[in-house]
Amino acid sequence: MASVNKDPTRKRTPWVVRWRDESNTLRKKGFARKVDADRYRAEIEHSLNIGSYVDPVAGKETFRSYGEKWRLAQPHRPNTVMRTKSQLHRHAYPALGDKPMAGIRQSTLQAFVTGVDLAPSSVRPLWATVRAIFGAAHRDRIIGQDPTLGVKLPELPHKEVVPLLLEQVDALVTAVDPRYRALVEVDAGTGLRQGEAFGLEVSHVDFLRRSAKVCQQVQPAAGGGVVVCAPKNQYSYRTMPLGQAVIDRLAAHLKEFPAREVEVLDTTADPAGKRAVRRTARFIFADASGNPLHRNDFNETIWGPARRAAAAAFRALAKAERDADKAAGLRQRAAQLGEVGMHDLRHLFASMLIAGGLSPKAVARLLGHKDASVTLRVYSHLWPDDEDRARQAVDAAFGRDVPTVRPSLEAVR
């Protein structure tokens, strides 16, 4: 229990509230008036009784100090460790790091979110990390209230996925180093994430049953190099059906560039993704030495030049085209290629599934999404809508020749 006593030796704050916190440490706080001391005593006793007590000293810890404790305690995978550390050290700590946790208000965080020099799509994962730190501090009773509540994030621009044309994929295949041409084609035919494609081993492909098992990915390691790790989440584990064209391309690639045994670090056996073991692997897509591909190196030295060369090829076609509308279309395709990433091959795969009449649930499973709602948020505009189906139903009732409402590849482009 807390007590209030008058200390004549204290000139400005003679009325002293004393109490023992949950760790049995003696605390005290002085007040100029007895009525204020009594009120504070009642608040302290109430918070201790209901388990909502907040140590006023703990709240003086800086955001940087508590944030680092939080970060190091998280069971993050290596890739998430690097991303979280970068978010905090590059953006959060310069703005908030030296402020005491209890002194950071909602208005301070709103100003931080509004002023951070990032695209709206990048603000969200940064804010998720900052919000998680304050949420943990609130649960630890370092702070009495969570100041992140009510903070408004910048609106995301409305941008619909525009799948690549097959001609654009052909241009990328032509422009890329011959060793990686099959990677582009197979990725377009399977929709694998980049790390999943890099992690595909010969043993994962069943050429007889025309399927591939997605059970790992290759990601940059925290200390340099790469590491074999578990897929993005539990829903990413899947068996992909492979078309004959994909099977044939894989077989041709392995004949021209046989897979070689290499030693790799593998964390897939550790649920936390931290404990690595050494083993041998035979990657289908690898560098000339058989080593797994590093995302950053590949994007900079292989994909980047191929993307720019493919865009230049479309600009050259546009320059030679006499029809103004066709030239404009070619320039538009060139501009799209100038910004394209391997993830756009995944979008193309999704559009082909939708054009083939697969349901959102089936597309979600093949893409490794948690559920169909994730798929629909990205690709809903590619599915035929109710108006299309209504027209078909009415025309079918009158016995007319009704064209299919399933979008063709041209329709979804």
HELIX and SHEET records of a PDB file:
HELIX    1   1 LYS A   34  ILE A   50  1                                  17    
HELIX    2   2 ALA A   58  LYS A   60  5                                   3    
HELIX    3   3 PHE A   63  ALA A   73  1                                  11    
HELIX    4   4 PRO A   78  GLN A   87  1                                  10    
HELIX    5   5 LEU A   88  ALA A   92  3                                   5    
HELIX    6   6 TYR A   93  LEU A   96  1                                   4    
HELIX    7   7 MET A  101  GLY A  103  5                                   3    
HELIX    8   8 GLN A  106  GLY A  115  1                                  10    
HELIX    9   9 PRO A  120  ARG A  139  1                                  20    
HELIX   10  10 LEU A  166  ALA A  175  1                                  10    
HELIX   11  11 PRO A  178  TYR A  180  5                                   3    
HELIX   12  12 ARG A  181  THR A  190  1                                  10    
HELIX   13  13 GLN A  194  PHE A  198  1                                   5    
HELIX   14  14 VAL A  202  HIS A  204  5                                   3    
HELIX   15  15 GLN A  234  SER A  236  5                                   3    
HELIX   16  16 GLN A  244  GLU A  256  1                                  13    
HELIX   17  17 ARG A  295  PHE A  298  1                                   4    
HELIX   18  18 ASN A  299  TRP A  303  3                                   5    
HELIX   19  19 GLY A  304  ALA A  320  1                                  17    
HELIX   20  20 ALA A  324  GLY A  338  1                                  15    
HELIX   21  21 HIS A  343  ALA A  355  1                                  13    
HELIX   22  22 PRO A  360  LEU A  367  1                                   8    
HELIX   23  23 ALA A  372  TYR A  379  1                                   8    
HELIX   24  24 SER A  380  LEU A  382  5                                   3    
HELIX   25  25 ASP A  386  ALA A  397  1                                  12    
SHEET    1   A 3 SER A   3  LYS A   6  0                                        
SHEET    2   A 3 TRP A  15  ARG A  20 -1                                        
SHEET    3   A 3 LEU A  26  PHE A  31 -1                                        
SHEET    1   B 3 VAL A 205  ASP A 206  0                                        
SHEET    2   B 3 SER A 211  VAL A 214 -1                                        
SHEET    3   B 3 ARG A 238  PRO A 241 -1                                        
SHEET    1   C 2 GLN A 217  PRO A 220  0                                        
SHEET    2   C 2 VAL A 226  CYS A 229 -1                                        
SHEET    1   D 2 VAL A 262  ASP A 266  0                                        
SHEET    2   D 2 VAL A 277  ALA A 281 -1                                        
END                                                                             
